[in-house]
Structure formats: C-alpha cells, structure tokens
Amino acid sequence: MIQTEKLPVFRKQLIIKGALWFTLLTIGGIAAVFFYNNTGQTLDAISYIKPGYIFICLCMLFVDLLLGGWRNHIFARKTNPGISQWVSFKANTANMFMGAITPAHGGAGPAQIYIYMRNGLSFTSAFAISLINMAATLIFMPLAALAALLLVNHSFESGVIPALLKYGFMFFTLFLFAFLLAFKKPLLAGTAVKGIAGLLSRILPGRKERLTAWGQKVYDNIARYQQTCSLLLSQDPWLFPLSVAITIVLYLNKYCMQWVILAGLGIQADIVQVMAVQVLIQFMIYFAPSPGGSGFAEVGIAVLFYRMVPAAVMPVFTLLQRTFLLFFPAVVGAFVVIGRLKKDV
C-alpha cells in the first residue's frame, strides 16, 4: 500500500495552495481579457449563447473523460485483468485535477498512480501505464503543433507566442528523450541517476545515506518499469499504436470543442483554423510553469483567437473554453482525489 504522507503532492496544504493559485491566476487572466476587450457589450454576449451547443459541449466533455480513462484501461486490464474500467475513469480524472493545480502538470502522473495503487495495481504497473500514455502524448502533440503552424493564418516573428512555442518544443523534446532513454537504456538512465545522487551526497554529506538510498530506489524502479513496459508492448504490440490512436481522437475532440463553443456564441469560423489555433494553445501551456497553465492560456486565447472572435465576445469565449477543457474535468477529479484521501485518513 502507498502511504499518502510520503507523497508531498497529496498533502492537504499543498492541494489547497495549488487550487487557490489556480483559481486566482485563472480569475486574473479572465479578468484581464474582460477589461482589455470590454466594449460595453461584453455582458450582452452572454445572451448569444445557444443552449443546444452547450449541451453538445457537455457530451464532448463526457467523451473526453471516457477516452482518457479508456486510454489507461487498455493497459491496466493487461496487468490486472479484473480491474474495473471505472477505476481507470477515476484515475484519469484524478490526473486532470492534480495536473490543473500543479505547475507543468507535475501532480498529474502521481495522482493517477495513486488511484491505481489504491485499487490493486503495483507501483511499477501504474507507473508504466502513465509513462506509456505520456509517450503517446509526447509524440502526438509536437507533430500536431508543427502541422498547426503550417495551417494557421498567423505569423509568429516576435512576442510572447513564439517564446511559448519554443518553451513547449524544448520541454516536449526533453521529456521524450528522457522516456526513450529510460525505456531503451534503463541501466544507463538508472546509472545516471545514481551518479547524480553520488555527486549530491558529496556536496551534502549530511544527507549521503538518504541520497544513496534514493538513487538506488530510482535505479531499481527504472529497471522494473522497463521490464513491465517490455512485457506489455511485446505481448500485445498493437497496444501502443492503439494508445496513439486514442490520443489522437482524444485531442481532436478537445480541439473541435472550441469550434462548437464559437458556434454556440453565434460565430461562424473556419474549423481548420479554430483547431490549428487550439493545438498551439494546448501545446504552449502543457508544461507552463503555472497551475493548469493559468495566465498563459488566457493570454494565448486572447492573442490567437482575436481574428475569429469579436472583442465583446472574447471574455465569454475564454471563460467557456477554460470551463469545458479544464474546470469541469478538474471538479470531477477533485471529488475523486478528496474522496480517496478521506478513506485513507
């Protein structure tokens, strides 16, 4: 069994602090969009909303949560054949909640692993599932971003958007390299970690024992992770391509949702341009250093959608976009995580 007190990301104070920063930064970002674009008609834009399109967005949100859970479950059922798909659904929503309230999605993976371990999976299996699906995301999103740059009707020569794009490509490349190294050369990756631990122990001799134990633990976990991944992928070689396919459908559903929101606000827009812009926004904020990409997301929406969305409608569109893509999934995940933590007290 996993001890929640040993996982700093699950401390009550840090969850509250992360949720507070996420809320404040998001409110600040939306408020900035509101005041910058307020033409005296912004509040009137709420009356433009067509309820039928909001219902469609709710259906697309449900599909998003189902696909996210299924992407995990195709691997979970191989390691634990009796596990319920409901567990994978909860693990995915926990991932989304902790990803929303921690910088650079730092708490997403641990939250998913935590829920799986509390439902019978070993740490190695839960970790392997998380990393394999992360690899599918690391492959898909940079390729989608490159395609979007070719399709979008924007020129990026200077300003915050080019900087965020460079930041995104840098982090996606680093994480993909780390994954491939851990999978293809686990002993090399583990040895590197042990070397870092040894170097730190010389700098901090008082913590030598703890650092050495940490290095050895990481080394052993990487070795077990590689064995589990190899077993999963060699026994069922179609699983990873299926994970990539689900990832593509999952994100296409997210990208299309923006077009439905615009249609619900009475705005006719080119669906290809809408999806290309949303690809870039998701890509830029995925590893943003703020909880849930708050602040960065609102800036990206305001800058990249300004040609398609009238100024008076922009704050309402921004609020709806963030609500369906992040707020609603995070609320569902919050109930899962908090409910699980209460059982563990």
ABEGO torsion letter per residue (X at the ends): XBBAAABAAABAAAAAAAAAAAAAAAAAAAAAAAAAABAGAAAAAAAABBAAAAAAAAAAAAAAAAAAAAAAAAAAAAABAABBAAAAAAAAAAAAAAAAABBGGAAAAAAAAAAAAAAGBBAAAAAAAAAAAAAAAAAAAAAAAAAAAAABBBBBABEAAAAAAAAAAAAAAAAAAAAAAAAABAAAAAAAAAAAAAAAAAABAAAAAAAAAAAAAAAAAAAAAAAAAAAAAAABAAAAAAAAAAAAAAAAAAAAAAAAAAAAAGBBBBAAAAAAAAAAAAAAAAABABBGGBGAAAAAAAAAAAAABBAAAAAAAAAAAAAAAAAAAAAAAAAAAAAAAAAAX
